Amino acid sequence: MQNQNLSAAQALEKLKEGNQRYLEANANPGDISPKIRQYTCENGQSPYAIVVTCSDSRVIPEGIFSAGIGELFVIRVAGNVMDNHQIGSVEYAADHLGTSLVVVLGHSNCGAVGAALGHDPSGYVKYITDEIKKAIGDEKDAARASCLNVERSVSIIRESLKEMVEAGRLTVCGAIYQIDSGRVDFLD
């Protein structure tokens, strides 16, 4: 039940294995039992990975990685953009929960990336698309833009939590979830 003390490499392998099970499953095999709920209530959480991902309802990290309660520390925001709130959440999970792997998980057919590519939204959405535009520059291809957006968020986390990264306490990588197939392509 405990996932603490997994190295970043072990956590990444566990994510890859979970995604493979997801590709072949009709239901999530992650543990969501009353027993694990009670265990994590009494003993706290010890997630093996931090996943920063989009708010898109088709992107469900626990399902995608065949994970159950207490296994993933998930941070969701449209376009998987980073600001001080998301970085603070990553820092919390790394510092206080001992999680050593961060995966920034973008996805195909991302509406936020599409909005940054083809529109100039107003209102609060503009805060998100402005961040994505910084990542994608003049890129016009949606798939490549999603990768660039993930790479920027990875870079921001690495720079913001530089001491942890340089000390080997935190590994940060990017990935893209393919909505049509369910496959996760790791960028690093």
GROMACS elastic network, one bead per residue, 0.5 to 0.9 nm:
[ bonds ]
;  ai    aj funct       b0    kb
    1    36     6  0.73816   500
    1    39     6  0.81440   500
    1    40     6  0.87029   500
    1    46     6  0.89488   500
    1    70     6  0.85782   500
    1    71     6  0.87719   500
    2     5     6  0.87939   500
    2    45     6  0.81953   500
    2    46     6  0.62845   500
    2    47     6  0.81131   500
    2    48     6  0.87500   500
    2    70     6  0.85499   500
    2    71     6  0.84352   500
    3     6     6  0.63842   500
    3    11     6  0.88992   500
    3    45     6  0.88050   500
    3    46     6  0.56700   500
    3    47     6  0.59819   500
    3    48     6  0.52938   500
    3    70     6  0.84985   500
    3    71     6  0.68842   500
    3    99     6  0.89701   500
    4     7     6  0.88070   500
    4    45     6  0.89610   500
    4    46     6  0.53681   500
    4    47     6  0.68156   500
    4    48     6  0.62441   500
    4    97     6  0.80229   500
    4    98     6  0.68119   500
    4    99     6  0.71392   500
    5    46     6  0.89171   500
    5    48     6  0.79502   500
    5    98     6  0.72912   500
    5    99     6  0.77730   500
    5   100     6  0.83852   500
    6     9     6  0.79367   500
    6    10     6  0.57755   500
    6    11     6  0.59783   500
    6    48     6  0.63884   500
    6    99     6  0.79398   500
    6   100     6  0.76508   500
    7    10     6  0.51186   500
    7    11     6  0.61304   500
    7    12     6  0.85595   500
    7    48     6  0.84811   500
    7    99     6  0.85429   500
    7   100     6  0.64871   500
    7   101     6  0.77545   500
    7   169     6  0.89648   500
    8    11     6  0.50269   500
    8    12     6  0.60790   500
    8    13     6  0.85917   500
    8    48     6  0.83040   500
    8    49     6  0.80119   500
    8    99     6  0.82048   500
    8   100     6  0.53119   500
    8   102     6  0.83992   500
    8   169     6  0.85861   500
    8   170     6  0.73815   500
    8   171     6  0.61124   500
    8   172     6  0.87744   500
    9    12     6  0.51094   500
    9    13     6  0.62171   500
    9    14     6  0.86134   500
    9   101     6  0.80257   500
    9   171     6  0.86116   500
   10    13     6  0.51055   500
   10    14     6  0.61712   500
   10    15     6  0.87070   500
   10    48     6  0.88333   500
   11    15     6  0.62709   500
   11    16     6  0.87131   500
   11    48     6  0.58019   500
   11    49     6  0.62507   500
   11   100     6  0.81476   500
   11   101     6  0.66817   500
   12    15     6  0.50701   500
   12    16     6  0.62744   500
   12    17     6  0.86563   500
   12    48     6  0.89346   500
   12    49     6  0.78729   500
   12   101     6  0.73041   500
   12   103     6  0.85834   500
   13    16     6  0.50519   500
   13    17     6  0.61213   500
   13    18     6  0.84759   500
   14    17     6  0.51123   500
   14    18     6  0.60287   500
   14    19     6  0.85816   500
   14    48     6  0.86675   500
   14    65     6  0.81821   500
   15    18     6  0.50048   500
   15    19     6  0.61346   500
   15    20     6  0.86358   500
   15    49     6  0.82275   500
   15    64     6  0.87001   500
   15    65     6  0.54457   500
   15    66     6  0.80731   500
   15    67     6  0.84709   500
   16    19     6  0.51215   500
   16    20     6  0.63092   500
   16    21     6  0.88111   500
   16    65     6  0.72214   500
   16   184     6  0.78931   500
   16   186     6  0.88555   500
   17    20     6  0.50791   500
   17    21     6  0.63970   500
   17    22     6  0.86957   500
   17    65     6  0.75938   500
   17    66     6  0.84670   500
   18    21     6  0.51083   500
   18    22     6  0.61974   500
   18    23     6  0.87404   500
   18    30     6  0.89359   500
   18    63     6  0.86296   500
   18    64     6  0.72003   500
   18    67     6  0.70110   500
   19    23     6  0.62457   500
   19    24     6  0.88623   500
   19    63     6  0.82854   500
   19    64     6  0.54783   500
   19    66     6  0.64209   500
   19   182     6  0.79183   500
   19   183     6  0.68605   500
   19   184     6  0.68567   500
   20    23     6  0.51770   500
   20    24     6  0.67259   500
   20    25     6  0.88527   500
   20    64     6  0.87777   500
   20    65     6  0.79156   500
   20    66     6  0.85875   500
   20   183     6  0.77897   500
   20   184     6  0.89179   500
   21    24     6  0.53052   500
   21    25     6  0.60778   500
   21    28     6  0.88137   500
   21    29     6  0.82274   500
   21    64     6  0.87265   500
   21    65     6  0.77652   500
   21    66     6  0.66258   500
   22    25     6  0.50512   500
   22    26     6  0.77947   500
   22    27     6  0.79946   500
   22    28     6  0.70624   500
   22    29     6  0.82139   500
   22    63     6  0.68159   500
   22    64     6  0.58007   500
   22    65     6  0.64902   500
   22    66     6  0.58023   500
   22   182     6  0.75464   500
   22   183     6  0.85667   500
   23    26     6  0.85591   500
   23    64     6  0.81062   500
   23   181     6  0.76568   500
   23   182     6  0.60471   500
   23   183     6  0.67915   500
   25    28     6  0.69903   500
   25    29     6  0.79297   500
   27    30     6  0.89980   500
   27    63     6  0.82602   500
   28    31     6  0.84569   500
   28    62     6  0.80508   500
   28    63     6  0.55960   500
   28    64     6  0.84329   500
   28    65     6  0.88613   500
   28    66     6  0.57001   500
   28    67     6  0.76413   500
   28    68     6  0.82916   500
   29    32     6  0.86520   500
   29    63     6  0.82730   500
   29    66     6  0.57775   500
   29    67     6  0.73040   500
   29    68     6  0.77041   500
   30    33     6  0.89711   500
   30    62     6  0.75350   500
   30    63     6  0.76557   500
   30    65     6  0.85236   500
   30    66     6  0.50695   500
   30    69     6  0.75054   500
   30    71     6  0.89455   500
   31    35     6  0.89679   500
   31    36     6  0.69225   500
   31    66     6  0.87604   500
   31    67     6  0.69427   500
   31    69     6  0.62541   500
   32    35     6  0.81536   500
   32    36     6  0.64272   500
   32    37     6  0.69457   500
   32    67     6  0.87895   500
   32    68     6  0.53560   500
   32    69     6  0.55053   500
   33    36     6  0.54031   500
   33    37     6  0.63611   500
   33    38     6  0.87099   500
   33    68     6  0.86583   500
   33    69     6  0.83226   500
   34    37     6  0.50089   500
   34    38     6  0.61147   500
   34    39     6  0.84912   500
   35    38     6  0.52326   500
   35    39     6  0.60801   500
   35    40     6  0.86823   500
   36    40     6  0.60113   500
   36    41     6  0.82829   500
   36    68     6  0.85958   500
   36    69     6  0.68230   500
   36    70     6  0.81783   500
   37    40     6  0.54060   500
   37    41     6  0.60665   500
   37    42     6  0.86975   500
   37    69     6  0.69113   500
   37    70     6  0.84368   500
   38    42     6  0.61932   500
   38    43     6  0.84569   500
   39    42     6  0.52852   500
   39    43     6  0.58506   500
   39    44     6  0.76414   500
   40    45     6  0.56284   500
   40    46     6  0.84714   500
   40    69     6  0.79154   500
   40    70     6  0.67196   500
   41    44     6  0.56639   500
   41    45     6  0.80039   500
   43    46     6  0.89376   500
   44    70     6  0.81852   500
   45    69     6  0.86137   500
   45    70     6  0.52132   500
   45    71     6  0.77329   500
   45    73     6  0.89193   500
   45    97     6  0.72886   500
   46    70     6  0.61949   500
   46    71     6  0.67058   500
   46    72     6  0.83068   500
   46    73     6  0.86602   500
   46    93     6  0.88374   500
   46    97     6  0.58600   500
   46    98     6  0.74055   500
   46    99     6  0.73666   500
   47    50     6  0.72742   500
   47    69     6  0.88529   500
   47    70     6  0.54705   500
   47    73     6  0.58290   500
   47    93     6  0.81831   500
   47    97     6  0.73256   500
   47    98     6  0.82441   500
   47    99     6  0.63165   500
   48    70     6  0.85473   500
   48    71     6  0.56960   500
   48    72     6  0.61765   500
   48    73     6  0.79730   500
   48    98     6  0.84260   500
   48    99     6  0.56529   500
   48   100     6  0.73952   500
   48   101     6  0.72678   500
   49    71     6  0.71013   500
   49    72     6  0.52791   500
   49    73     6  0.62903   500
   49    74     6  0.84516   500
   49    93     6  0.88501   500
   49    99     6  0.59134   500
   49   100     6  0.68463   500
   49   101     6  0.50643   500
   49   102     6  0.59865   500
   49   103     6  0.73937   500
   50    72     6  0.58622   500
   50    74     6  0.58822   500
   50    75     6  0.75944   500
   50    90     6  0.69501   500
   50    93     6  0.71717   500
   50    94     6  0.82189   500
   50    99     6  0.69351   500
   50   100     6  0.80161   500
   50   101     6  0.60682   500
   50   103     6  0.61952   500
   50   104     6  0.84224   500
   51    61     6  0.74167   500
   51    72     6  0.68345   500
   51    73     6  0.61305   500
   51    75     6  0.61332   500
   51    76     6  0.82411   500
   51    90     6  0.88038   500
   51   101     6  0.84580   500
   51   102     6  0.58211   500
   51   104     6  0.59162   500
   51   105     6  0.66546   500
   52    73     6  0.84333   500
   52    74     6  0.59721   500
   52    76     6  0.59036   500
   52    77     6  0.78910   500
   52    80     6  0.62937   500
   52    81     6  0.86429   500
   52    82     6  0.88154   500
   52    86     6  0.79916   500
   52    90     6  0.83147   500
   52   102     6  0.73302   500
   52   103     6  0.62042   500
   52   105     6  0.59805   500
   52   106     6  0.84397   500
   53    56     6  0.85111   500
   53    59     6  0.79091   500
   53    61     6  0.80161   500
   53    74     6  0.73829   500
   53    75     6  0.62163   500
   53    77     6  0.64983   500
   53    78     6  0.77881   500
   53    79     6  0.74785   500
   53    81     6  0.83761   500
   53   103     6  0.82789   500
   53   104     6  0.59435   500
   53   106     6  0.60117   500
   53   107     6  0.84448   500
   54    57     6  0.85133   500
   54    59     6  0.71395   500
   54    75     6  0.83056   500
   54    76     6  0.52581   500
   54    77     6  0.50363   500
   54    79     6  0.50602   500
   54    81     6  0.80920   500
   54   105     6  0.73350   500
   54   106     6  0.64805   500
   54   107     6  0.77772   500
   54   110     6  0.82507   500
   54   112     6  0.87397   500
   55    58     6  0.85351   500
   55    59     6  0.73286   500
   55    60     6  0.89403   500
   55    75     6  0.88354   500
   55    76     6  0.51339   500
   55    79     6  0.73438   500
   55    80     6  0.76169   500
   56    59     6  0.55877   500
   56    60     6  0.83230   500
   56    76     6  0.86462   500
   56    77     6  0.84928   500
   56    78     6  0.68349   500
   56    79     6  0.84044   500
   56   107     6  0.89623   500
   56   110     6  0.76583   500
   56   111     6  0.80818   500
   57    60     6  0.69910   500
   58   179     6  0.71650   500
   59    63     6  0.84805   500
   59    64     6  0.76134   500
   59   106     6  0.89625   500
   59   107     6  0.76901   500
   59   177     6  0.77294   500
   59   179     6  0.75460   500
   60    63     6  0.54073   500
   60    64     6  0.59793   500
   60    65     6  0.86317   500
   61    65     6  0.59795   500
   61    66     6  0.81172   500
   61    67     6  0.78451   500
   61    72     6  0.79616   500
   61    74     6  0.74336   500
   61   105     6  0.86638   500
   62    65     6  0.54802   500
   62    66     6  0.57360   500
   62    68     6  0.63458   500
   62    69     6  0.83395   500
   62    71     6  0.81877   500
   62    72     6  0.70062   500
   62    74     6  0.85945   500
   63    67     6  0.63295   500
   63    68     6  0.82964   500
   64    67     6  0.78280   500
   64   177     6  0.84425   500
   64   182     6  0.70472   500
   64   183     6  0.82079   500
   64   184     6  0.81017   500
   67    70     6  0.83670   500
   67    71     6  0.60004   500
   67    72     6  0.70542   500
   68    71     6  0.58304   500
   68    72     6  0.78192   500
   69    72     6  0.76256   500
   70    73     6  0.75153   500
   73    90     6  0.85608   500
   73    93     6  0.71092   500
   73    99     6  0.86527   500
   75    80     6  0.85050   500
   75    86     6  0.68678   500
   75    89     6  0.73710   500
   75    90     6  0.80440   500
   76    79     6  0.87493   500
   76    80     6  0.66513   500
   76    86     6  0.84164   500
   77    80     6  0.51918   500
   77    81     6  0.66837   500
   77    82     6  0.83814   500
   77    86     6  0.83823   500
   77   128     6  0.89692   500
   78    81     6  0.69971   500
   78   110     6  0.88700   500
   78   111     6  0.84529   500
   78   112     6  0.63658   500
   78   128     6  0.71715   500
   79   106     6  0.73607   500
   79   107     6  0.89440   500
   79   110     6  0.71537   500
   79   111     6  0.77572   500
   79   112     6  0.51112   500
   79   113     6  0.64350   500
   79   128     6  0.68751   500
   79   129     6  0.79633   500
   79   131     6  0.88775   500
   79   132     6  0.72843   500
   79   146     6  0.86728   500
   79   149     6  0.79921   500
   79   150     6  0.88172   500
   80   104     6  0.72475   500
   80   105     6  0.73529   500
   80   106     6  0.65610   500
   80   112     6  0.89491   500
   80   128     6  0.89003   500
   80   149     6  0.80598   500
   80   150     6  0.73718   500
   80   153     6  0.74447   500
   81    86     6  0.82932   500
   81   128     6  0.68322   500
   81   131     6  0.66649   500
   81   132     6  0.70702   500
   81   149     6  0.77035   500
   81   150     6  0.80916   500
   81   152     6  0.84565   500
   81   153     6  0.61565   500
   82    85     6  0.77360   500
   82    86     6  0.57019   500
   82    87     6  0.66382   500
   82   131     6  0.82233   500
   82   152     6  0.87776   500
   82   153     6  0.58670   500
   82   154     6  0.89301   500
   82   156     6  0.71677   500
   82   157     6  0.78006   500
   83    86     6  0.55319   500
   83    87     6  0.62169   500
   83    88     6  0.85132   500
   83   156     6  0.87820   500
   84    87     6  0.50322   500
   84    88     6  0.58189   500
   84    89     6  0.84753   500
   85    88     6  0.50905   500
   85    89     6  0.62727   500
   85    90     6  0.87840   500
   86    89     6  0.50235   500
   86    90     6  0.63031   500
   86    91     6  0.85889   500
   87    90     6  0.50524   500
   87    91     6  0.60680   500
   87    92     6  0.85318   500
   87   156     6  0.85353   500
   87   157     6  0.65346   500
   87   160     6  0.74047   500
   87   161     6  0.80875   500
   88    92     6  0.60715   500
   88    93     6  0.87092   500
   89    92     6  0.50435   500
   89    93     6  0.63403   500
   89    94     6  0.86492   500
   90    93     6  0.52736   500
   90    94     6  0.61782   500
   90    95     6  0.84717   500
   90   102     6  0.76314   500
   90   157     6  0.82538   500
   90   161     6  0.89045   500
   91    94     6  0.51392   500
   91    95     6  0.57911   500
   91    96     6  0.80414   500
   91   161     6  0.73003   500
   91   164     6  0.89785   500
   92    95     6  0.52154   500
   92    96     6  0.54502   500
   92    97     6  0.70861   500
   92    98     6  0.88434   500
   93    96     6  0.55888   500
   93    98     6  0.64776   500
   93    99     6  0.58592   500
   93   100     6  0.85645   500
   94    97     6  0.57248   500
   94   100     6  0.59711   500
   94   101     6  0.81252   500
   94   102     6  0.87367   500
   94   164     6  0.85223   500
   94   169     6  0.78422   500
   94   170     6  0.70814   500
   95    98     6  0.56326   500
   95    99     6  0.75430   500
   95   164     6  0.88618   500
   95   169     6  0.89801   500
   96    99     6  0.82111   500
   98   169     6  0.84524   500
   99   102     6  0.80811   500
   99   169     6  0.83974   500
   99   170     6  0.76562   500
  100   168     6  0.84329   500
  100   169     6  0.57133   500
  100   171     6  0.60581   500
  100   172     6  0.85104   500
  101   169     6  0.85533   500
  101   170     6  0.57845   500
  101   172     6  0.60026   500
  101   173     6  0.79517   500
  102   154     6  0.86323   500
  102   157     6  0.88488   500
  102   170     6  0.73164   500
  102   171     6  0.61581   500
  102   173     6  0.63730   500
  102   174     6  0.83228   500
  103   154     6  0.80713   500
  103   171     6  0.85024   500
  103   172     6  0.59479   500
  103   173     6  0.50885   500
  103   174     6  0.54275   500
  103   175     6  0.67903   500
  103   186     6  0.88759   500
  104   150     6  0.61623   500
  104   151     6  0.82633   500
  104   153     6  0.69773   500
  104   154     6  0.63973   500
  104   172     6  0.76652   500
  104   173     6  0.63760   500
  104   175     6  0.61481   500
  104   176     6  0.83289   500
  105   150     6  0.69793   500
  105   173     6  0.87951   500
  105   174     6  0.60511   500
  105   176     6  0.55294   500
  105   177     6  0.66859   500
  105   184     6  0.85316   500
  105   186     6  0.87314   500
  106   110     6  0.78348   500
  106   146     6  0.63926   500
  106   147     6  0.72511   500
  106   149     6  0.77903   500
  106   150     6  0.58818   500
  106   174     6  0.77466   500
  106   175     6  0.61945   500
  106   177     6  0.61759   500
  106   178     6  0.89677   500
  107   110     6  0.59734   500
  107   143     6  0.85022   500
  107   146     6  0.68141   500
  107   147     6  0.84828   500
  107   175     6  0.80019   500
  107   178     6  0.58658   500
  107   179     6  0.67724   500
  107   184     6  0.86251   500
  108   142     6  0.79545   500
  108   143     6  0.63629   500
  108   146     6  0.70841   500
  108   176     6  0.69648   500
  108   177     6  0.63515   500
  108   178     6  0.52844   500
  108   179     6  0.59209   500
  108   180     6  0.82596   500
  109   112     6  0.89732   500
  109   113     6  0.80635   500
  109   114     6  0.75301   500
  109   142     6  0.75462   500
  109   143     6  0.77971   500
  109   146     6  0.86269   500
  109   178     6  0.83623   500
  109   179     6  0.73619   500
  110   113     6  0.53482   500
  110   114     6  0.61402   500
  110   115     6  0.86424   500
  110   142     6  0.82065   500
  110   143     6  0.89289   500
  110   146     6  0.73972   500
  111   115     6  0.60089   500
  111   116     6  0.85737   500
  112   115     6  0.50338   500
  112   116     6  0.62977   500
  112   117     6  0.86502   500
  112   125     6  0.85325   500
  112   128     6  0.73878   500
  112   129     6  0.65067   500
  112   132     6  0.79195   500
  113   116     6  0.50500   500
  113   117     6  0.61568   500
  113   118     6  0.87002   500
  113   129     6  0.71785   500
  113   132     6  0.65912   500
  113   133     6  0.83657   500
  113   136     6  0.88667   500
  113   142     6  0.70738   500
  113   145     6  0.69906   500
  113   146     6  0.64245   500
  113   149     6  0.80041   500
  114   117     6  0.50045   500
  114   118     6  0.60812   500
  114   119     6  0.78126   500
  114   142     6  0.67551   500
  114   145     6  0.88583   500
  115   118     6  0.54303   500
  115   119     6  0.51069   500
  115   120     6  0.71977   500
  115   121     6  0.72068   500
  115   129     6  0.66861   500
  116   119     6  0.58475   500
  116   120     6  0.68495   500
  116   121     6  0.80312   500
  116   126     6  0.86354   500
  116   128     6  0.83873   500
  116   130     6  0.71987   500
  116   131     6  0.87780   500
  116   132     6  0.63039   500
  116   133     6  0.58987   500
  116   136     6  0.86657   500
  117   120     6  0.85089   500
  117   129     6  0.85850   500
  117   132     6  0.87844   500
  117   133     6  0.75874   500
  117   136     6  0.84296   500
  117   138     6  0.87532   500
  117   139     6  0.79500   500
  117   140     6  0.65365   500
  117   141     6  0.84616   500
  117   142     6  0.74849   500
  117   145     6  0.81963   500
  118   140     6  0.87246   500
  119   129     6  0.88912   500
  120   126     6  0.73416   500
  120   129     6  0.79201   500
  120   130     6  0.88647   500
  121   124     6  0.84817   500
  121   125     6  0.63044   500
  121   126     6  0.53496   500
  121   129     6  0.75051   500
  122   125     6  0.63031   500
  122   126     6  0.52908   500
  122   127     6  0.87331   500
  123   126     6  0.58706   500
  123   127     6  0.80176   500
  124   127     6  0.56244   500
  124   128     6  0.75124   500
  125   128     6  0.53612   500
  125   129     6  0.64063   500
  125   130     6  0.85862   500
  126   129     6  0.50203   500
  126   130     6  0.57247   500
  126   131     6  0.84238   500
  127   130     6  0.53564   500
  127   131     6  0.65179   500
  127   132     6  0.89417   500
  128   131     6  0.53369   500
  128   132     6  0.64450   500
  128   133     6  0.87608   500
  129   133     6  0.60015   500
  129   134     6  0.86199   500
  130   133     6  0.50368   500
  130   134     6  0.64044   500
  130   135     6  0.88745   500
  131   134     6  0.52201   500
  131   135     6  0.66705   500
  131   149     6  0.85790   500
  132   135     6  0.50484   500
  132   136     6  0.62426   500
  132   137     6  0.84972   500
  132   145     6  0.85217   500
  132   146     6  0.88002   500
  132   148     6  0.87008   500
  132   149     6  0.59252   500
  132   152     6  0.86294   500
  133   136     6  0.51530   500
  133   137     6  0.56749   500
  133   138     6  0.82455   500
  133   149     6  0.83497   500
  134   137     6  0.57953   500
  134   149     6  0.83794   500
  134   152     6  0.84561   500
  135   145     6  0.78152   500
  135   148     6  0.58199   500
  135   149     6  0.50108   500
  135   150     6  0.82682   500
  135   151     6  0.78974   500
  135   152     6  0.56478   500
  135   153     6  0.83864   500
  136   139     6  0.54651   500
  136   140     6  0.83162   500
  136   144     6  0.83217   500
  136   145     6  0.53449   500
  136   146     6  0.79976   500
  136   147     6  0.87034   500
  136   148     6  0.56600   500
  136   149     6  0.61941   500
  136   152     6  0.87069   500
  137   140     6  0.87860   500
  137   145     6  0.86076   500
  137   148     6  0.89934   500
  139   142     6  0.79523   500
  139   144     6  0.73250   500
  139   145     6  0.60528   500
  139   148     6  0.87929   500
  140   143     6  0.89684   500
  140   144     6  0.79869   500
  140   145     6  0.70445   500
  141   144     6  0.54270   500
  141   145     6  0.59827   500
  141   146     6  0.86819   500
  142   146     6  0.61587   500
  142   147     6  0.87432   500
  143   146     6  0.52329   500
  143   147     6  0.65555   500
  143   148     6  0.88443   500
  144   147     6  0.50939   500
  144   148     6  0.62218   500
  144   149     6  0.85847   500
  145   148     6  0.50218   500
  145   149     6  0.60581   500
  145   150     6  0.86203   500
  146   149     6  0.50645   500
  146   150     6  0.62830   500
  146   151     6  0.86455   500
  146   176     6  0.77812   500
  147   150     6  0.51295   500
  147   151     6  0.61373   500
  147   152     6  0.86776   500
  147   174     6  0.82076   500
  147   175     6  0.78863   500
  147   176     6  0.70541   500
  147   187     6  0.80160   500
  148   152     6  0.62090   500
  148   153     6  0.87524   500
  149   152     6  0.52269   500
  149   153     6  0.64857   500
  149   154     6  0.87632   500
  150   153     6  0.52037   500
  150   154     6  0.62011   500
  150   155     6  0.86098   500
  150   173     6  0.89314   500
  150   174     6  0.59529   500
  150   175     6  0.72872   500
  150   176     6  0.79808   500
  150   187     6  0.89902   500
  151   154     6  0.50371   500
  151   155     6  0.61321   500
  151   156     6  0.86589   500
  151   173     6  0.82932   500
  151   174     6  0.64022   500
  151   175     6  0.88878   500
  151   187     6  0.84270   500
  152   156     6  0.61612   500
  152   157     6  0.86843   500
  153   156     6  0.50370   500
  153   157     6  0.62467   500
  153   158     6  0.85702   500
  153   174     6  0.83919   500
  154   157     6  0.52814   500
  154   158     6  0.61604   500
  154   159     6  0.86304   500
  154   172     6  0.62792   500
  154   173     6  0.62594   500
  154   174     6  0.63281   500
  155   158     6  0.50782   500
  155   159     6  0.60870   500
  155   160     6  0.84287   500
  155   172     6  0.85296   500
  156   159     6  0.51957   500
  156   160     6  0.58845   500
  156   161     6  0.83942   500
  157   160     6  0.50758   500
  157   161     6  0.58728   500
  157   162     6  0.78396   500
  157   172     6  0.74375   500
  158   161     6  0.54341   500
  158   162     6  0.53821   500
  158   163     6  0.88430   500
  158   164     6  0.85551   500
  158   165     6  0.64497   500
  158   166     6  0.89755   500
  158   170     6  0.86457   500
  158   171     6  0.82810   500
  158   172     6  0.66996   500
  159   163     6  0.85906   500
  159   165     6  0.85086   500
  160   163     6  0.84071   500
  161   164     6  0.55902   500
  161   165     6  0.63704   500
  161   166     6  0.87545   500
  161   170     6  0.83181   500
  162   165     6  0.50217   500
  162   166     6  0.59262   500
  162   167     6  0.83645   500
  162   170     6  0.89270   500
  163   166     6  0.52095   500
  163   167     6  0.60096   500
  163   168     6  0.86121   500
  163   169     6  0.85817   500
  163   170     6  0.89859   500
  164   167     6  0.51304   500
  164   168     6  0.63096   500
  164   169     6  0.51094   500
  164   170     6  0.55057   500
  164   171     6  0.85911   500
  165   168     6  0.51993   500
  165   169     6  0.58297   500
  165   171     6  0.61542   500
  165   172     6  0.79391   500
  166   169     6  0.75770   500
  166   170     6  0.80014   500
  167   170     6  0.77090   500
  168   171     6  0.70832   500
  172   188     6  0.89820   500
  173   186     6  0.75876   500
  173   187     6  0.70291   500
  173   188     6  0.58038   500
  174   185     6  0.87071   500
  174   186     6  0.60030   500
  174   187     6  0.52611   500
  174   188     6  0.63380   500
  175   184     6  0.64743   500
  175   185     6  0.54330   500
  175   187     6  0.51744   500
  175   188     6  0.77395   500
  176   183     6  0.83134   500
  176   184     6  0.55897   500
  176   185     6  0.52235   500
  176   186     6  0.64586   500
  176   187     6  0.74443   500
  177   180     6  0.89286   500
  177   181     6  0.86125   500
  177   182     6  0.65272   500
  177   183     6  0.59031   500
  177   185     6  0.64473   500
  177   186     6  0.87205   500
  178   181     6  0.56750   500
  178   182     6  0.53153   500
  178   183     6  0.53511   500
  178   184     6  0.61905   500
  178   185     6  0.77492   500
  179   182     6  0.54246   500
  179   183     6  0.76660   500
  180   183     6  0.82585   500
  181   184     6  0.88763   500
